[in-house]
Amino acid sequence: MATFGALDYGIVVLVLIVSAGIGVYYRVTGGKQNTTKEYLLAGRQMSILPVAFSLMTSFMSAVTLLGVSMENYQYGTMFVLINISYVLSTPAAVYLILPVFFRLKTASVYEYLELRFGYATRLCASLAYTVQMTLYMGIVLYAPALALEAVTGLNQNFSIILVGVVCTFYATLGGMKAVLITDIFQSLLMFVSVFSVIIFA
């Protein structure tokens, strides 16, 4: 049953417009994006803050906010044990893997795989990751569609298409710069939302 009022709908529309607007801004005035390096890596000129926010936001999808919350509510806090793997793997990635990529100036791990093991390995890894992300993105888009349907009455398919089109729009137009800035905006929005629920619910 829909519970949104006019203000709520206005906020949702505003969030979508701001996200799309960031993409348009960086397409029109965001500096040169004529090469793969400029488009995919933001020219390697972004500061630590937007990159850190973007990495954090990438791990906080609707699956995290909705799925993990439900998991903890129904089955307790055992899910927190997954963080042990992060504690062990993050230092290894930071001190062993990232320095190699930094020295080689590669745009992705797949370039490194080609340099180290050949083109066939790069192709297999790329295809495997594409299949994984295709399945994962279906879940990531489906989760907010369920939430939107519950509070707005919007059709699930329409919600999935709407969110998918907006995200594709700003990422395609603005490149990595737009993605980083949009992630900052969305991460701040997520923090405000989560703490609002904790404080006022």
N, C-alpha and C positions, 0 to 999 in steps of 0.2 A: 504494500500500500504506500503510495507516494506521500512523503511528509515534507517536502521542500516548499519553502515560500518564495516570494519574488526576490528577496535579498539573496537567498541561497542560490537560486538559478543565476542571478547576476554575478555572484562570485565565481561560479563554474565557468560561465561564459568569459568573464574577465581573465581567468587563468589561461584559458585556451587562446584568447586573443593576445595576451602578453607573450605566451610561448611562441606563437606564430610570428608576432611582431619582432621578436628578437632575431628570428631567422631572416626576416625581411631586412632588418637594420644591418646585419652583418653582410648580407648580399649586396646592399646598396652602398654602405659607407664603411664596411668593416675592413678596408684595406685590401691589398692584393691577395687574391686566391686563384692564381693562374697556374699553379703547379700542384702536383700531388702532395708535396711536403706542406705547402701552405694550406691546402684544403683539409687534409687528413690529420695534420699535426699542428695546425695553427701556427705554422712557421717556426715551431719550437721556441716561441717567445712568450708563452703564457706563464704567469707567476705561480708560485706554489699554492696559494689560496684557492683559486678556481679549480686547479687540477685536483687538489685534495677534496674539495666539496663534490666534484664530479665523481671521483672514485667512490666516495661514501654513498652518494645518491644512487650509483649504479648497483650497489648491494642492497638498497632499501626500496625494492619494488613493492607493488601491491601484494605480492606473495608474502613478503616479509611483514608488512603492516597488518594484513588481514589473516593470512595463513598461520604465521608463527604466533600471533596473539591468540587465535583459536586453539592452536596446539597447546599452548601453555595453560589456557583456561580449562581445557577438557582433561589434559593428561599430566598437568604439573610442569615443573621447571626442568625436567630432564633434557629438554631440547637445548638448554644452555651448554651442555657438554660438547656440542659441535664447535664451540669457541676454542676448545683445546687445540683443534686442528689449525685454527687461525694463528694461535699463539706460537705453534711450532713451525708453520709454513711461512708466515710473514717475514721473520728475520732471514730465512733462507732465500726468499725471493729478493729481498732488499739488498742483501750483501753478496749474494752469489750470482743471481740471474740478471738483475737489472743493470749492474755495471757492464756486463757483456753487451747487452743491447745498446747501452749508452755509448760505449766505445765504437761499436759497429755502425751507429747512426741508422739502424734499421727502422722501418715504419711499422713493422709487426713481427710477431714471433715466426710467422711463416717465411719471411725473408731469411731469418736466421736458419730455419730448417733447410731451406734450399741451399744456403751457403755451406751448411755442415753435412747434409745428407743427400742433397740432390733435388731436382725438380719433382720427381715422383713422390717423394716424402712430403714436400710442400703441398702438392695437389691433394694427396690423401688426407692430410691434416685439415686443409681448407674445406674439403667436402664434408668431413666428419663434423667440423665445427658449424658449418652451414646447416646441416641437418639438425644438430643439437639446438642451435639458436632458433630455427624455425619452429621446432616443437615448444621450446621454452617461451618464445614470444607469444605463442598461442595462449599459454597459461597466464602470462603476465597481462595480456590484454583482456582475457576472460575474467580475471579476478575483479578489476575495477568495474567491468560491465555488470557483474552481479551486484556490487554495491550501488551503482547508479540505478539499476533497475529497482532495487529495494526502496530507495529513497525518492526517486523521481518518477518511476513508472516507465522510463524509457526502455524501448526494446533492446535486448542484449546485442543483437546484430548491429543495430544503429550505433550503440555505444562503442562497440569494438571498432567499427569503421571510423567513427568520429575521432577517437583517441589516436588510432593508427595513422589517419590522414594528417592530423595536426603534427604528430611527432615526426613523420616522414617529411612533412613540408618544411619545418624549421631546420631539420638536420640536413636536408638536401640543399636548401638555399644557402644557409649560413655556414655549413661545414663545421669543423671541430670547434671553432670559436663560438658559434651559436650554441652548440651542444653544451659546452662548458658553462657559459653564462646562464643558459636555461636551467642547467642542473643546480646552479647556485640558487636561483629563484625557487625552484621546486623543492630543494632541500630545506630552505628556510620555511616554506609553506608547510612542509611535512612536520618540522619541529614545532611550529606554532600549533598545528592541528593536534599533534600527539599530546603536547603539554596542556592544551585547552581541554582535551578529554580527561586527562589525569586530574586537573584542578577543578573543573566544573561538573564532571559527570557524577 
